[in-house]
Amino acid sequence: MSKEIPLATVKTHNKPNDLWLIIDNKVYDVTKFLHEHPGGEETLIDVAGRDGTKAFNDVGHSSEARQILKKYFIGNLAAADIPKKGPVSCRQIGLALGAAFLGISLIYVIRRGLARN
């Protein structure tokens, strides 16, 4: 079983000579990788001591990059610090249904217009 690391602990490791980050609720010590990072040191420093999942995924890292990342794994983010996903709100359901209705209506109108020609 992996060690659980609290978010408060990760936040203290936010300097170039002591750099931890979180990706997909896993904690990595990338201090030794800082100078080797192909995207430059600044990209890692920007997420030091924080959750870098969005930034990591937005770049579209390769499977090779994900393999390299495994070398720096030091533990899982503490369960108490993992953000909980809330239930889907009525507003979100309404927006989804509205979008579906508009899409179906548009298809109907286009097909009807093409049938007349």
N, C-alpha and C positions, 0 to 999 in steps of 0.2 A: 504494500500500500504506500502511496506517495505521501510525502509530507504536505500538510496544509499550511499555507502562508497567508496571514491576514493582510488585507489591503493596506492597513496602517504601516506595516513593515515594508511593503513594496514601495510605498510613497517616500520612505527615507532613503532609498537607493536611487537617487535622481541626479547623479553627477557623472560626468564623463569617466572618472576613475572608479566609479561604483554605480553601474547602470543596470537596473532590473526593469523588466516590462512584462505586461500581461498580454497574452494572445490566446483567445478562445478559452479563457478561465484557467490558463496554465501560466506559471511564472517562469521567466527565463532570466538568467544572469548573462547579459551579452557584453559585459565589460571588455572581455578579451577579443570580441568580434568587432568592436567599434571601428578600429582602423582598417579592417578588412571589408566592411560593408560596401557593396558595390554602389549603393545609392547615396553614399557619403555619410559621414558621421552625424551631420546635422539632423538627418531624418530619424535617427535613433534617439538623439538627445531631445528632440521635440516630444517624444512619448516616454521619456525616462520617468520611472516611478508611477506610470499610469497604464491604462488599458490601451494598447496599440492595435487591437483587433481590426477596427475599421480601416485604419491607415494601411495595415498589412494586407488586408483583403482588397482594398481599393487599387493597390498597385498591381495586384494579380501575380503574386509570387509563384514561381514554378514549383514543381514537386521536389526538385533538387534543393531549393531554398528551404522548403519545409523539412527536408531531411537534415540539412545543416542546423536548423533551429533545434532539432531534438538533442543535439550535443549540449546545448545550453540550458536544458530543462532542469529546474531545481525543485519544483513542487507544484501543487495545485493551489489555486486561489481558495481561501477558506470559504466553505459553503455559506456561511453567514454573510459574506461580502459579494456573493454572486447576485447580480440584479435579478429580481423576480419579474417575469413577464406577466403583466396584468391580463385580465380577461378582455375579449374583444368588446368594444363599446357599441352601443346602438348607433352612434354616429358613423362608425366605421362600417357597420353592416349596411346602413342606409346609403353611404357613398358607393359601396360595392354594388348594391342592387341598382342604384341610379345609373352607374356606369354600364352595367350589363343591359339595362333597359335602353339606354341611348345607343349602345352598340347594335343591339337587335333591331331597333327602329331604323338606324342608318342603313343596315343591310337590306331591310324591307324596302325602304325608299329607293335605294340604288337599283335593286332588282326590278322594282316596278317601273322605274324610269327606263331601264334597259329593255324591258319587255315591250314598251310602247314604241321604241325605235325600230 
